[in-house]
Amino acid sequence: MALSEKQKMLTGQLYHASCPQLQKEQAANKQWMHRYNNSVELLSQARHGLLAEHFASVGEGVVIRPPFYCDYGYNISVGANTFINFNCVILDVLPVRIGADCQIGPAVQIYTADHPLDLEVRRTGLESGRPVSIGNNVWLGGGAIILPGVTIGDNAVVGAGSVVTRDVPAGAVVVGNPARVKG
């Protein structure tokens, strides 16, 4: 039996995001984002409840300051006591795992979504993804961009504005575009 476009997406294969099932899920996610992003007047417990209803998992004490944007939400897991500042974008066509006790600055972008390099394949509208994993006690400085397939080890620091194109070892400090281990 052939895989659905969603099954292809979730297994990292090339898929069409324009299929009706994924379009329906994106529309539902837009409604959730509208609710979440208009929740600034709510107590943090109520906002936490909105996250818990939509994410794969969300630990106690997680704070995500609206506005927040994602593709689906159900591929995002966030560990306890993690703080995500304003204007975060997570393109979660595959799992995004963020550990506990992380600090994520404003306007950070985390991408699992990817597109084929081959022009002819890209023209067909096919896309794919690679998961992102961020360890415990990681600090992502404001405006950092985490590209598809990256793993960031525990206790690492990513400097503000850095573009992370490859894995970051535990405890490392990386800066720049592309991000490199500092000194």
Backbone as a printed PyTorch tensor [residue, N CA C, xyz], in Angstrom:
tensor([[[  0.8290,  -1.1760,   0.0000],
         [  0.0000,   0.0000,   0.0000],
         [  0.8800,   1.2480,   0.0000]],

        [[  0.5230,   2.2010,  -0.8080],
         [  1.3110,   3.4290,  -0.9360],
         [  1.1570,   4.2920,   0.3160]],

        [[  2.2310,   4.9590,   0.6690],
         [  2.1990,   5.8620,   1.8110],
         [  1.4380,   7.1350,   1.4620]],

        [[  0.7460,   7.6890,   2.4530],
         [  0.1010,   8.9840,   2.2630],
         [  1.1760,  10.0660,   2.2420]],

        [[  0.8120,  11.2520,   1.8000],
         [  1.7700,  12.3590,   1.7940],
         [  2.2130,  12.6860,   3.2250]],

        [[  1.2940,  12.5890,   4.1780],
         [  1.6610,  12.8280,   5.5780],
         [  2.6490,  11.7760,   6.0640]],

        [[  2.4030,  10.5080,   5.7350],
         [  3.3360,   9.4550,   6.1380],
         [  4.7120,   9.6840,   5.5220]],

        [[  4.7380,  10.1070,   4.2670],
         [  6.0180,  10.4240,   3.6280],
         [  6.7070,  11.5630,   4.3760]],

        [[  5.9450,  12.6190,   4.6990],
         [  6.5080,  13.7540,   5.4280],
         [  7.1250,  13.2900,   6.7390]],

        [[  6.3800,  12.5070,   7.4990],
         [  6.8220,  12.0960,   8.8290],
         [  7.9790,  11.1100,   8.8130]],

        [[  8.2650,  10.5310,   7.6530],
         [  9.4150,   9.6220,   7.5450],
         [ 10.5790,  10.2590,   6.7930]],

        [[ 10.4840,  11.5670,   6.5170],
         [ 11.5930,  12.2850,   5.8920],
         [ 11.7180,  12.0820,   4.3990]],

        [[ 10.6920,  11.5090,   3.7740],
         [ 10.7180,  11.3080,   2.3300],
         [ 10.1900,  12.5510,   1.6140]],

        [[ 10.4040,  12.5920,   0.3090],
         [  9.8130,  13.6600,  -0.4850],
         [  8.2880,  13.5280,  -0.4480]],

        [[  7.6080,  14.6520,  -0.2810],
         [  6.1520,  14.6420,  -0.1880],
         [  5.6080,  15.9530,  -0.7490]],

        [[  4.3090,  15.9810,  -0.9840],
         [  3.6130,  17.1850,  -1.4380],
         [  2.8420,  17.7760,  -0.2610]],

        [[  3.2440,  18.9560,   0.1970],
         [  2.5630,  19.6260,   1.3070],
         [  1.1890,  20.1470,   0.8970]],

        [[  0.9280,  20.1580,  -0.4010],
         [ -0.3520,  20.6730,  -0.8970],
         [ -1.4690,  19.6290,  -0.8620]],

        [[ -1.1880,  18.4280,  -0.3630],
         [ -2.2400,  17.4000,  -0.3170],
         [ -3.3450,  17.8410,   0.6330]],

        [[ -4.5800,  17.4060,   0.4190],
         [ -5.7110,  17.8580,   1.2420],
         [ -5.5430,  17.5970,   2.7440]],

        [[ -5.0050,  16.4540,   3.1020],
         [ -4.8490,  16.1440,   4.5310],
         [ -3.9210,  17.1480,   5.2110]],

        [[ -2.7650,  17.4160,   4.6020],
         [ -1.8180,  18.3480,   5.2100],
         [ -2.3420,  19.7760,   5.1750]],

        [[ -3.0700,  20.1290,   4.1170],
         [ -3.6760,  21.4630,   4.0570],
         [ -4.7020,  21.6370,   5.1770]],

        [[ -5.4700,  20.6050,   5.4470],
         [ -6.4550,  20.6530,   6.5300],
         [ -5.7500,  20.8170,   7.8840]],

        [[ -4.6480,  20.0860,   8.0780],
         [ -3.9090,  20.1870,   9.3340],
         [ -3.2510,  21.5610,   9.4790]],

        [[ -2.7620,  22.1200,   8.3750],
         [ -2.1850,  23.4660,   8.4460],
         [ -3.2590,  24.4980,   8.7630]],

        [[ -4.4460,  24.3330,   8.2180],
         [ -5.5460,  25.2580,   8.5160],
         [ -5.9160,  25.1790,  10.0050]],

        [[ -5.9740,  23.9710,  10.5580],
         [ -6.2700,  23.8140,  11.9880],
         [ -5.1630,  24.4460,  12.8240]],

        [[ -3.9210,  24.2920,  12.3870],
         [ -2.7960,  24.8940,  13.1020],
         [ -2.8890,  26.4170,  13.0620]],

        [[ -3.3060,  26.9790,  11.9370],
         [ -3.4660,  28.4440,  11.8570],
         [ -4.4950,  28.9250,  12.8720]],

        [[ -5.5620,  28.1600,  13.0440],
         [ -6.5690,  28.5340,  14.0480],
         [ -5.9770,  28.4860,  15.4500]],

        [[ -5.1970,  27.4280,  15.7300],
         [ -4.5480,  27.3220,  17.0360],
         [ -3.5780,  28.4860,  17.2390]],

        [[ -2.7610,  28.8050,  16.2150],
         [ -1.8090,  29.9170,  16.3520],
         [ -2.5440,  31.2260,  16.6440]],

        [[ -3.6750,  31.4330,  15.9910],
         [ -4.4580,  32.6460,  16.2460],
         [ -4.8670,  32.6970,  17.7220]],

        [[ -5.3650,  31.5810,  18.2410],
         [ -5.7430,  31.5300,  19.6570],
         [ -4.5410,  31.7850,  20.5560]],

        [[ -3.4350,  31.1050,  20.2600],
         [ -2.2520,  31.2390,  21.1160],
         [ -1.6880,  32.6580,  21.0550]],

        [[ -1.5760,  33.1840,  19.8580],
         [ -0.9650,  34.5010,  19.7080],
         [ -1.8430,  35.6280,  20.2280]],

        [[ -3.1000,  35.3390,  20.4930],
         [ -3.9900,  36.3170,  21.1040],
         [ -4.2380,  35.9990,  22.5760]],

        [[ -3.3350,  35.2260,  23.1770],
         [ -3.5060,  34.7950,  24.5600],
         [ -2.6650,  35.6010,  25.5440]],

        [[ -2.1050,  36.7290,  25.1180],
         [ -1.1930,  37.4820,  25.9910],
         [ -1.8560,  37.9210,  27.2890]],

        [[ -3.1650,  38.0740,  27.2950],
         [ -3.8780,  38.4880,  28.5060],
         [ -4.0830,  37.3200,  29.4760]],

        [[ -3.9120,  36.0880,  28.9810],
         [ -4.1460,  34.9170,  29.8330],
         [ -2.9860,  34.6980,  30.7930]],

        [[ -3.2950,  34.0520,  31.9020],
         [ -2.2430,  33.6480,  32.8280],
         [ -1.3610,  32.6000,  32.1550]],

        [[ -0.1170,  32.4940,  32.6010],
         [  0.8190,  31.5630,  31.9620],
         [  0.3170,  30.1270,  32.0320]],

        [[ -0.4540,  29.7540,  33.0710],
         [ -1.0080,  28.3960,  33.1480],
         [ -1.9660,  28.1220,  31.9960]],

        [[ -2.7760,  29.1050,  31.6400],
         [ -3.7210,  28.9310,  30.5320],
         [ -2.9740,  28.8050,  29.2110]],

        [[ -1.9330,  29.6080,  29.0240],
         [ -1.1250,  29.4930,  27.7970],
         [ -0.4280,  28.1350,  27.7580]],

        [[  0.0430,  27.6600,  28.9120],
         [  0.6750,  26.3380,  28.9740],
         [ -0.3210,  25.2690,  28.5390]],

        [[ -1.5730,  25.4190,  28.9300],
         [ -2.6120,  24.4780,  28.5130],
         [ -2.8080,  24.4720,  27.0110]],

        [[ -2.7400,  25.6330,  26.3810],
         [ -2.8370,  25.7010,  24.9190],
         [ -1.6710,  24.9580,  24.2580]],

        [[ -0.4750,  25.1110,  24.8240],
         [  0.6870,  24.3830,  24.2890],
         [  0.4970,  22.8770,  24.4620]],

        [[  0.0480,  22.4680,  25.6310],
         [ -0.1240,  21.0350,  25.9150],
         [ -1.1500,  20.3900,  24.9970]],

        [[ -2.1710,  21.1400,  24.5950],
         [ -3.1940,  20.5680,  23.7150],
         [ -2.6870,  20.4060,  22.2860]],

        [[ -1.6050,  21.1070,  21.9320],
         [ -1.1900,  21.1500,  20.5260],
         [  0.1650,  20.4830,  20.2450]],

        [[  1.0830,  20.5420,  21.1760],
         [  2.4320,  20.0100,  20.9720],
         [  2.4750,  18.5070,  21.2610]],

        [[  3.5230,  17.8510,  20.7650],
         [  3.7390,  16.4330,  21.0880],
         [  3.9270,  16.2740,  22.5880]],

        [[  4.7130,  17.1680,  23.1910],
         [  4.8720,  17.1960,  24.6420],
         [  5.4040,  18.5600,  25.0500]],

        [[  5.0250,  18.9600,  26.2540],
         [  5.4800,  20.2430,  26.8050],
         [  5.6420,  20.0610,  28.3120]],

        [[  6.8630,  20.3330,  28.7970],
         [  7.1530,  20.1640,  30.2170],
         [  6.5900,  21.2760,  31.0710]],

        [[  6.6030,  21.0420,  32.3590],
         [  6.1520,  22.0600,  33.3180],
         [  7.0600,  23.2810,  33.2330]],

        [[  6.4650,  24.4350,  33.4420],
         [  7.2400,  25.6620,  33.4960],
         [  7.6900,  26.2100,  32.1530]],

        [[  7.2300,  25.6190,  31.0580],
         [  7.5930,  26.1290,  29.7260],
         [  6.8510,  27.4420,  29.4840]],

        [[  7.5920,  28.4260,  28.9790],
         [  7.0080,  29.7120,  28.6090],
         [  7.3870,  30.0020,  27.1680]],

        [[  6.3900,  30.2380,  26.3440],
         [  6.6180,  30.6750,  24.9620],
         [  5.8530,  31.9730,  24.7980]],

        [[  6.6000,  33.0670,  24.5990],
         [  5.9720,  34.3810,  24.4840],
         [  5.4190,  34.5760,  23.0770]],

        [[  4.1400,  34.9020,  22.9720],
         [  3.5630,  35.1780,  21.6560],
         [  4.1200,  36.4870,  21.0870]],

        [[  4.2290,  36.6320,  19.7830],
         [  3.7530,  35.6780,  18.7940],
         [  4.7230,  34.5200,  18.5970]],

        [[  4.1200,  33.3950,  18.2530],
         [  4.8370,  32.1500,  17.9910],
         [  4.2340,  31.5390,  16.7300]],

        [[  5.0880,  30.9580,  15.8880],
         [  4.6170,  30.3980,  14.6190],
         [  5.2020,  29.0050,  14.4080]],

        [[  4.3650,  28.0900,  13.8830],
         [  4.8260,  26.7460,  13.5330],
         [  3.9820,  26.2110,  12.3820]],

        [[  4.4420,  25.1190,  11.7670],
         [  3.6990,  24.4970,  10.6650],
         [  2.5440,  23.6300,  11.1530]],

        [[  2.8190,  22.7550,  12.1290],
         [  1.8300,  21.7810,  12.5790],
         [  1.6660,  21.7610,  14.0990]],

        [[  2.7570,  21.8920,  14.8270],
         [  2.7090,  21.8490,  16.2860],
         [  2.8730,  20.4560,  16.8570]],

        [[  2.2700,  19.4600,  16.2220],
         [  2.3000,  18.1030,  16.7940],
         [  3.6610,  17.4310,  16.6990]],

        [[  4.6150,  18.0430,  16.0240],
         [  5.9730,  17.5050,  15.9580],
         [  6.9320,  18.2120,  16.9170]],

        [[  6.4190,  19.0680,  17.7920],
         [  7.2670,  19.8510,  18.6930],
         [  7.1840,  19.2910,  20.1050]],

        [[  8.3530,  19.0540,  20.7070],
         [  8.4640,  18.6430,  22.1080],
         [  9.3850,  19.6290,  22.8130]],

        [[  8.9500,  20.1260,  23.9640],
         [  9.7350,  21.1080,  24.7160],
         [  9.8520,  20.6320,  26.1560]],

        [[ 11.0930,  20.5790,  26.6640],
         [ 11.3430,  20.1300,  28.0260],
         [ 11.0290,  21.1870,  29.0660]],

        [[ 10.9520,  20.7500,  30.3090],
         [ 10.5590,  21.5960,  31.4420],
         [ 11.4420,  22.8310,  31.5600]],

        [[ 10.7990,  23.9140,  31.9820],
         [ 11.4690,  25.1730,  32.3300],
         [ 12.2120,  25.8270,  31.1700]],

        [[ 11.8010,  25.5330,  29.9620],
         [ 12.3930,  26.1860,  28.7920],
         [ 11.6320,  27.4790,  28.5120]],

        [[ 12.3730,  28.5020,  28.1420],
         [ 11.8070,  29.8170,  27.8360],
         [ 12.0820,  30.1380,  26.3690]],

        [[ 11.0300,  30.4680,  25.6310],
         [ 11.1570,  30.8540,  24.2230],
         [ 10.5860,  32.2600,  24.0840]],

        [[ 11.4220,  33.1790,  23.6350],
         [ 11.0450,  34.5800,  23.5700],
         [ 10.1900,  34.8750,  22.3440]],

        [[  9.7820,  36.1420,  22.2060],
         [  8.8880,  36.5930,  21.1450],
         [  9.3530,  36.1860,  19.7470]],

        [[  8.3800,  35.9210,  18.8860],
         [  8.6020,  35.8160,  17.4390],
         [  9.4050,  34.5940,  17.0100]],

        [[  9.2910,  33.5010,  17.7310],
         [  9.9770,  32.2620,  17.3410],
         [  9.1920,  31.6000,  16.2040]],

        [[  9.9330,  31.0360,  15.2490],
         [  9.3470,  30.2850,  14.1430],
         [  9.9320,  28.8780,  14.1650]],

        [[  9.0590,  27.8760,  14.2180],
         [  9.4990,  26.4820,  14.1470],
         [  8.7610,  25.8220,  12.9870]],

        [[  9.4940,  25.4510,  11.9480],
         [  8.9180,  24.7160,  10.8240],
         [  9.0790,  23.2360,  11.1440]],

        [[  7.9990,  22.6290,  11.6170],
         [  8.0520,  21.2900,  12.2150],
         [  7.3970,  20.2210,  11.3480]],

        [[  7.9200,  20.0260,  10.1470],
         [  7.4110,  18.9210,   9.3320],
         [  7.9200,  17.5800,   9.8550]],

        [[  8.9940,  17.6250,  10.6160],
         [  9.5330,  16.4660,  11.3320],
         [  9.7740,  16.8950,  12.7780]],

        [[ 10.1080,  15.9650,  13.6630],
         [ 10.2460,  16.3320,  15.0710],
         [ 11.2830,  17.4170,  15.3460]],

        [[ 10.8810,  18.3320,  16.2280],
         [ 11.7750,  19.3120,  16.8360],
         [ 11.7340,  19.0190,  18.3240]],

        [[ 12.8650,  18.5920,  18.8470],
         [ 12.9550,  18.2740,  20.2780],
         [ 13.8370,  19.3220,  20.9340]],

        [[ 13.2640,  20.0400,  21.8820],
         [ 13.9840,  21.0610,  22.6330],
         [ 14.0370,  20.5750,  24.0710]],

        [[ 15.2270,  20.5110,  24.6290],
         [ 15.4060,  19.9600,  25.9630],
         [ 14.8980,  20.8660,  27.0680]],

        [[ 15.2010,  20.4670,  28.2940],
         [ 14.8010,  21.2160,  29.4820],
         [ 15.7780,  22.3470,  29.7560]],

        [[ 15.2650,  23.3750,  30.4150],
         [ 16.0820,  24.4850,  30.9160],
         [ 16.8030,  25.2510,  29.8090]],

        [[ 16.1890,  25.3260,  28.6510],
         [ 16.7820,  26.0770,  27.5290],
         [ 16.3120,  27.5240,  27.5540]],

        [[ 17.1200,  28.3900,  26.9860],
         [ 16.7890,  29.7990,  26.7940],
         [ 16.8740,  30.0730,  25.2970]],

        [[ 15.7630,  30.4860,  24.7120],
         [ 15.7130,  30.7200,  23.2710],
         [ 15.3260,  32.1800,  23.0580]],

        [[ 16.2340,  32.9360,  22.4490],
         [ 16.0560,  34.3700,  22.2880],
         [ 14.9910,  34.7350,  21.2820]],

        [[ 14.7050,  36.0370,  21.1690],
         [ 13.6820,  36.4970,  20.2410],
         [ 14.0680,  36.2330,  18.7920]],

        [[ 13.0530,  35.9690,  17.9880],
         [ 13.1990,  35.8100,  16.5350],
         [ 14.0830,  34.6320,  16.1340]],

        [[ 14.1960,  33.6330,  16.9930],
         [ 14.9250,  32.4170,  16.6230],
         [ 14.0710,  31.6270,  15.6390]],

        [[ 14.7340,  31.0100,  14.6630],
         [ 14.0580,  30.2020,  13.6480],
         [ 14.6550,  28.7970,  13.6500]],

        [[ 13.7930,  27.8030,  13.7430],
         [ 14.2140,  26.4030,  13.7650],
         [ 13.4890,  25.7060,  12.6200]],

        [[ 14.2600,  25.1840,  11.6910],
         [ 13.6870,  24.6070,  10.4710],
         [ 13.9590,  23.1150,  10.3770]],

        [[ 12.8990,  22.3130,  10.1840],
         [ 13.0920,  20.9310,   9.7530],
         [ 12.7780,  20.8110,   8.2670]],

        [[ 11.9920,  21.7450,   7.7450],
         [ 11.5670,  21.7070,   6.3400],
         [ 12.7540,  21.9550,   5.4140]],

        [[ 12.7920,  21.1900,   4.3300],
         [ 13.8890,  21.2880,   3.3620],
         [ 13.3150,  21.1220,   1.9610]],

        [[ 14.0810,  21.5200,   0.9930],
         [ 13.6680,  21.4130,  -0.4070],
         [ 14.7790,  20.7650,  -1.2150]],

        [[ 14.4270,  20.0400,  -2.2700],
         [ 15.4410,  19.3770,  -3.0930],
         [ 16.3710,  20.3960,  -3.7520]],

        [[ 17.6210,  20.0460,  -3.8650],
         [ 18.5800,  20.9000,  -4.5710],
         [ 18.3930,  20.8130,  -6.0780]],

        [[ 17.9610,  19.6570,  -6.5510],
         [ 17.7510,  19.4550,  -7.9770],
         [ 16.5690,  20.3130,  -8.4460]],

        [[ 16.8070,  21.2040,  -9.3960],
         [ 15.7990,  22.1450,  -9.8710],
         [ 14.5550,  21.4460, -10.3910]],

        [[ 14.7100,  20.4030, -11.1720],
         [ 13.5510,  19.7240, -11.7570],
         [ 12.6790,  19.0700, -10.6890]],

        [[ 13.3080,  18.4800,  -9.6860],
         [ 12.5400,  17.8740,  -8.5940],
         [ 11.8510,  18.9760,  -7.7860]],

        [[ 12.5610,  20.0580,  -7.5120],
         [ 11.9880,  21.1690,  -6.7490],
         [ 10.7880,  21.7760,  -7.4650]],

        [[ 10.8400,  21.8620,  -8.7810],
         [  9.7270,  22.4140,  -9.5640],
         [  8.4520,  21.5920,  -9.4440]],

        [[  8.5600,  20.3270,  -9.0750],
         [  7.3780,  19.4800,  -8.9250],
         [  6.6040,  19.8040,  -7.6520]],

        [[  7.1930,  20.6300,  -6.7770],
         [  6.5470,  20.9690,  -5.5160],
         [  6.8710,  20.0120,  -4.3850]],

        [[  7.7090,  19.0260,  -4.6580],
         [  8.0980,  18.0940,  -3.6030],
         [  9.0060,  18.7850,  -2.5950]],

        [[  8.8550,  18.4000,  -1.3480],
         [  9.7480,  18.8720,  -0.3040],
         [  9.9990,  17.7250,   0.6630]],

        [[ 10.8550,  17.9470,   1.6430],
         [ 11.1830,  16.9100,   2.6220],
         [ 11.5540,  17.5960,   3.9280]],

        [[ 12.0850,  16.8370,   4.8340],
         [ 12.5170,  17.4180,   6.0900],
         [ 13.5250,  16.5400,   6.7870]],

        [[ 14.1990,  17.1400,   7.7710],
         [ 15.1400,  16.4330,   8.6340],
         [ 14.9250,  16.9480,  10.0510]],

        [[ 14.8670,  16.0610,  11.0410],
         [ 14.5590,  16.4860,  12.4120],
         [ 15.6550,  17.3620,  13.0150]],

        [[ 15.2730,  18.1380,  14.0240],
         [ 16.2020,  18.9810,  14.7860],
         [ 16.1030,  18.5830,  16.2460]],

        [[ 17.2430,  18.4740,  16.8950],
         [ 17.2900,  18.1310,  18.3090],
         [ 18.1760,  19.1320,  19.0440]],

        [[ 17.6300,  19.7140,  20.0980],
         [ 18.3400,  20.6940,  20.9130],
         [ 18.3930,  20.1290,  22.3250]],

        [[ 19.5920,  19.9970,  22.8710],
         [ 19.7760,  19.3640,  24.1770],
         [ 19.2760,  20.2040,  25.3310]],

        [[ 19.6010,  19.7660,  26.5300],
         [ 19.2260,  20.4630,  27.7590],
         [ 20.1640,  21.6310,  28.0220]],

        [[ 19.6190,  22.6790,  28.6570],
         [ 20.3990,  23.8270,  29.1070],
         [ 21.1340,  24.5150,  27.9590]],

        [[ 20.4830,  24.5990,  26.8180],
         [ 21.0580,  25.2590,  25.6380],
         [ 20.5490,  26.6910,  25.5930]],

        [[ 21.4140,  27.6100,  25.1720],
         [ 21.0330,  29.0110,  24.9780],
         [ 21.1900,  29.3270,  23.5030]],

        [[ 20.0770,  29.6770,  22.8540],
         [ 20.0900,  30.1350,  21.4660],
         [ 19.8890,  31.6390,  21.4840]],

        [[ 20.9150,  32.3940,  21.0780],
         [ 20.8220,  33.8470,  21.0720],
         [ 19.8130,  34.3480,  20.0540]],

        [[ 19.3300,  35.5590,  20.2720],
         [ 18.3170,  36.1610,  19.4120],
         [ 18.6890,  36.1230,  17.9400]],

        [[ 17.7140,  35.7830,  17.1150],
         [ 17.9030,  35.7720,  15.6760],
         [ 18.6880,  34.5920,  15.1360]],

        [[ 19.0460,  33.6380,  15.9750],
         [ 19.7600,  32.4510,  15.4930],
         [ 18.8370,  31.6480,  14.5770]],

        [[ 19.4470,  30.9860,  13.6080],
         [ 18.7180,  30.1180,  12.6770],
         [ 19.3260,  28.7250,  12.7650]],

        [[ 18.4630,  27.7370,  13.0130],
         [ 18.8940,  26.3430,  13.1190],
         [ 18.3480,  25.6170,  11.8890]],

        [[ 19.2340,  25.0880,  11.0580],
         [ 18.8340,  24.4650,   9.7950],
         [ 18.4470,  22.9930,   9.9800]],

        [[ 17.7630,  22.4190,   8.9720],
         [ 17.2870,  21.0350,   9.0630],
         [ 18.4080,  20.0410,   9.3590]],

        [[ 18.0820,  19.0710,  10.2090],
         [ 18.9950,  17.9710,  10.4870],
         [ 20.0160,  18.2470,  11.5690]],

        [[ 20.0080,  19.4230,  12.1720],
         [ 21.0250,  19.8010,  13.1610],
         [ 20.6780,  19.2390,  14.5380]],

        [[ 21.7220,  18.7890,  15.2400],
         [ 21.6320,  18.4090,  16.6460],
         [ 22.5490,  19.3320,  17.4310]],

        [[ 22.0120,  19.9170,  18.4900],
         [ 22.7850,  20.7920,  19.3690],
         [ 22.8890,  20.0940,  20.7180]],

        [[ 24.1190,  19.8640,  21.1680],
         [ 24.3520,  19.1270,  22.4010],
         [ 24.0110,  19.9190,  23.6540]],

        [[ 23.8890,  19.2040,  24.7610],
         [ 23.5980,  19.8160,  26.0610],
         [ 24.5940,  20.9280,  26.3680]],

        [[ 24.1000,  21.9680,  27.0450],
         [ 24.9150,  23.0580,  27.5810],
         [ 25.6170,  23.9040,  26.5170]],

        [[ 25.2090,  23.7840,  25.2650],
         [ 25.8210,  24.5780,  24.1920],
         [ 25.2200,  25.9820,  24.1680]],

        [[ 25.9580,  26.9000,  23.5500],
         [ 25.5100,  28.2720,  23.3560],
         [ 25.6560,  28.6050,  21.8800]],

        [[ 24.5860,  29.1680,  21.2970],
         [ 24.6070,  29.6200,  19.9040],
         [ 24.4760,  31.1390,  19.9450]],

        [[ 25.4870,  31.8260,  19.4340],
         [ 25.5010,  33.2850,  19.4700],
         [ 24.3740,  33.9070,  18.6670]],

        [[ 23.9860,  35.1110,  19.0800],
         [ 22.9270,  35.8460,  18.4010],
         [ 23.2430,  35.9960,  16.9190]],

        [[ 22.2450,  35.7650,  16.0840],
         [ 22.3880,  35.9330,  14.6480],
         [ 23.1390,  34.8180,  13.9430]],

        [[ 23.5610,  33.8020,  14.6540],
         [ 24.3150,  32.7050,  14.0400],
         [ 23.3970,  31.8260,  13.2000]],

        [[ 23.9770,  31.2420,  12.1500],
         [ 23.2630,  30.2970,  11.2970],
         [ 23.9280,  28.9390,  11.4860]],

        [[ 23.2000,  28.0230,  12.1300],
         [ 23.7550,  26.7200,  12.4860],
         [ 23.4500,  25.7350,  11.3660]],

        [[ 24.4880,  25.3430,  10.6500],
         [ 24.3540,  24.4730,   9.4880],
         [ 24.7840,  23.0380,   9.7620]],

        [[ 25.4140,  22.8120,  10.9240],
         [ 25.8870,  21.4650,  11.2710],
         [ 25.7770,  21.2620,  12.7670]],

        [[ 25.9410,  20.0290,  13.2080],
         [ 25.7930,  19.6850,  14.6180],
         [ 26.7320,  20.5090,  15.4940]],

        [[ 26.2710,  20.7860,  16.7150],
         [ 27.0420,  21.5420,  17.7060],
         [ 27.3350,  20.6050,  18.8750]],

        [[ 28.6140,  20.4260,  19.2180],
         [ 28.9440,  19.5280,  20.3310],
         [ 28.4390,  20.0590,  21.6720]],

        [[ 28.2190,  19.1570,  22.6080],
         [ 27.8230,  19.5320,  23.9620],
         [ 28.8490,  20.5060,  24.5380]],

        [[ 28.3570,  21.5460,  25.1830],
         [ 29.2280,  22.5050,  25.8560],
         [ 29.9130,  23.5150,  24.9580]],

        [[ 29.7390,  23.4090,  23.6490],
         [ 30.4200,  24.3160,  22.7190],
         [ 29.7040,  25.6640,  22.6530]],

        [[ 30.4690,  26.6940,  22.2890],
         [ 29.9300,  28.0080,  21.9710],
         [ 30.1850,  28.2110,  20.4900]],

        [[ 29.1190,  28.4490,  19.7150],
         [ 29.2690,  28.6670,  18.2790],
         [ 28.7310,  30.0430,  17.9130]],

        [[ 29.4020,  30.6690,  16.9370],
         [ 29.0040,  31.9980,  16.4750],
         [ 29.2360,  32.0950,  14.9830]],

        [[ 28.5070,  33.0050,  14.3390],
         [ 28.7670,  33.3440,  12.9590],
         [ 27.8320,  32.6970,  11.9580]],

        [[ 28.1470,  32.9820,  10.6810],
         [ 27.3800,  32.4630,   9.5530],
         [ 28.3610,  32.0030,   8.4870]],

        [[ 28.5300,  30.6740,   8.3680],
         [ 27.9280,  29.6150,   9.1890],
         [ 28.5520,  29.5650,  10.5790]],

        [[ 27.8010,  29.0830,  11.5390],
         [ 28.2740,  29.0220,  12.9290],
         [ 29.4720,  28.0930,  13.0500]],

        [[ 30.4700,  28.5870,  13.7630],
         [ 31.6930,  27.8140,  14.0240],
         [ 31.9810,  27.8650,  15.5170]],

        [[ 32.6390,  26.8150,  16.0190],
         [ 33.0130,  26.7710,  17.4260],
         [ 33.9700,  27.9170,  17.7180]],

        [[ 33.6520,  28.6640,  18.7770],
         [ 34.4600,  29.8230,  19.1610],
         [ 35.6840,  29.3520,  19.9320]],

        [[ 36.8370,  29.8650,  19.5000],
         [ 38.1540,  29.7440,  20.0860],
         [ 38.4360,  28.5830,  20.8820]]])
